[in-house]
Amino acid sequence: MASTTGSVEHPSCALERVLRKLSSKRLDTGQSRTCQEPLYVLSLDRYMRDTNFAVYFQKSINATDSLYDATLTDGDCKVRVSVEPRLNNLIEKNIFRCGSTIKNVELYVEENTENGSTDILVTNLEVDQLSDQDAALRALSGVNVKTLPWWSGVEPSPLPLRSRRGTYLPLWNDNDFIGDMWRDRPSEDARERSRTSRAPVALREVRQRFLTDGSLIRGDIRVRILQKSRLMHYGKAEQNCLYPYRAEIQVADASASVTAVLWNSMCVEWYRRLHPGMVLHLSHFRVRESFSHRTGQNPERDIEISLNSSRPGAIISIVSTASPEWCLPGVPHHFCKGTDLQSSPHGRLCDVVGLIIFVGRPECIQNKDGKMDNFRWIQLEDGTSEQPIMVKLYSTSQPDVHSTIQPMAVFVCTRLQLVKGSTQFYYLTNTQYTQLYCTGTGRPLTIPYKGIRRFRQFLHWLDQIDESDVMNRSVVGGYFIYPPPPSTLRSFIEEWKEQAGLLSGQELKLLCEKLHYRESQRFCVQCTIGTVEYHHQDDTHLSFLSSSSLTAPTSPGDPLQTKRSTPRAQKRPNPITAGTPRKRRCLPSSDPEEVSESDLSLFDSALEFLIGDEKDLDAASNDEDSDNDSFFSADTSPVWSFSLSHAAMETIPRSFCFRRRHVQASATGLQPSSFHKLLPFEELESFSSAKFYHGHYTLQLRALSDKVVLNALFLPASVETNHWRPLPPTHTNSWESILSHGGFSPHVPNPSPGDLMATKSQLANQKFVCVLEACSLGRNRLELVLSRAFPLQS
């Protein structure tokens, strides 16, 4: 923060009153004061800590890699603050977020000895979750937050406050860029440097000279960009680097192709501006052995071109018109039709073009480095196959394009990899060099593939389709999983035998509490089914049918709040991933509290039900305790109930609204980091649910191991669900078959909700292996969807 000189003078400004009192005290000792009036969060920005973490946060015990800065306002002025790392968990769960109302904010003021400024740190706060979710939007509805005065009278630096980093990171991944410093046009300095040039040399000569004696031919190269990688953030907490980024571009001339690497600030200046198909004039570059050879990935020696900002400072010029005499190669392509994918082998690299008919909600998953990656499912049609093309799309470092993906848009995606497993389901997903082109972004679309035959065939098909039919079938958001789990327990455990074993209810609860915002994971629990409700969704109200013979247990009044009777989940080791031996529930067992000392996988545990002795099953069914555990009663011992007991607005698929497509894309997306992008909390509900969505079932599950109660949603697939078809095999549409197949039989009429509720007695005295899809929706909301329930005995 800047000095307090020239601070705001406003009699009703709560921030000014608190900060003025703090600034009048001795700053060298550090002082804190609590602002009890409500404050509103205008922005949250993430960055990576550096080696000065212990200096900036001397009292912090949370050595996290991510730090956060925030902009707060009381409606009269605003202030830029750092956030104590102890509060990171609230941000990662999207509780403390842009647009939230906070109270009792403890502000700690200290003097920055390096630049003589005043640093303000938020050491504690309370997020107001009792008031309306849109309280900040309403309170600031008549305020232009961009023109609000800064408390200090001086606009703070746009750089991170407590780390020597040159840029902020996106809130929810490390592969995108954020901020105005990422240029999409050249700076004046770049224009000046691009005026100098030397005699051109061929890439083949550069390679031969370096691999022969390690020397470099002086000269410039003229190349075409063939491929462009996603942005790679390699920053580490123990290293100080202003711009820890690298990005690769595959370039070629008439003689050879090599990898050119943009380093550090060159990424900030050039990454957004470079695209496949462009012709470049490169000068003052460095040559070194390729990364793949240095790391042993490729035994053959090769070179790479390093483009650095200094020592030497590389010069990049974009050539608007390439001379035919240069004989530069064209951009390679390998477009596949939908019919081609069915017979293609696993791992094949290809490009696709199609019309989007489904855009899934963004979700997060932890990668191998423990960081969060975003992905969403996309469904395409290209007129060659009845089966849509499935794409699991991760970040391609094109946030402007990803944020506007919508149905009815032409979708071109390059360098995708085909993923095929043991089932009939397959999909395409990213590689390092995947690039996305999509109509509807509001920017000129420059695709270097428009003249190829496959593209012309697709455009011809596109000209003949019935737009109204596609519009009626287009879907946005909602719960969605792919590939669907198999319909038999044996097949399921064969696919998941390398995964974690069955969980107790309490273990599931602890793991769900650790989920970050929009993080999704699959868990398996042995349960009985208690109450079953059907919630019907129409235009005006939500009604439900409830089963009457299976009564619900006594549970906390608020299903969204978890009742804690154990130490905080963050301090308990992960029961799934911990390397030390642990107790794991052994199945089958007539006593739900009986445990095994050995580590059992889901395969080992459930296989006992498939090949176990029939006498054990008979004994279990005759066991009085086991019988009682199959039903819920009002006088059971204390239980814990968590997760949503109804479908959240993010769970329900929505019909595509072309007129408000940009608002719908934003409402379906992730929580924004700045106030000007914020929408009302329930904006998503202003869009109609998909035409095939008539309602959902809510099942109360009871974990046999420890009586923890789970509220699970069940959304059965049917032939009506355009983007989510049921499994092909025919079945009887009994409760057992519907739950094990995840939906209705595609070859017989669907039973009505009333008919299913009338046969709920089929679930009595049944034990199931329940496959649950968990997703943290933020704001203390946990979505648990039952994707499969495999009966263990009749």
Buried (B, 14 or more C-beta within 10 A) or exposed (E): BBBBEEBBEBEEBBBBBBBBEBBEEEBEEBBBBEBEBBBBBBBBBBBBBBEEBEEBBEEBEEEBBBBBBBBBBBBBBBBBBBBBBBBBBBBBBBBBBBBBBBBBBBBBBBBBEEEEBBBBBBBBBBBBEEBEBBBBBEBBEEEEBEEBBBBBBBEBEEBBBBBBBBBBBBBBBBBBBBBEBBBEEBEEEBEEBBEEEEEEBBBEBBBBBBEEEEEBBEBBBBBBBBBBBBBBBEBEBEEBBBBBBBBBBBBBBBBBBBBBBBBBBBBBBBBBBBBBBBBBBBBBBBBBBBBBBEEEEEEEEBBBBBBBBEEEBBBBBBBEEBEEEBEBEEBBBEBBBBEBBEEBEEEBBBBBBBBBBBBBBBBBBEEEEEBBBBBBBBBBBBBBBEBBBBBBBBBBBBBEBBBBBBBBBBBBBBBBBBBBEEEEBBBBBBBEBBBBBBBBBEEEEEBBBEEBEBBEBBEEBBEEEEEEEBBEBBBBBBBBBBBBBBBBBBBBBEBBBEBBBBBBBBBBBBBBBBBBBBBBBBBBBBBBBBBBBBBEBEEEEEEBBBBEEBEBBBBBEEBBEBEEEEEEBEEBEBBBEEEEEBEBBBBBBBEBEEBBEEEBBBBBBBBBBEEBEEEBBEEBBEBEEBEEBBBBEEEBEEBBBBBBBBBBBBBBBBBBBEEBBEBBBBBBBBBBBBBEBBBBBEBBBBBEBBEBBBBBBBBBBBBBBBBBBBBBBBBBBBBBBBBBBBBEEEBEBBBBBBBBBBBBBBEEEBBEBEEBBEEBEBBEBBBBBBBBBBBBBBBBBBBBBBBBBBBBBE
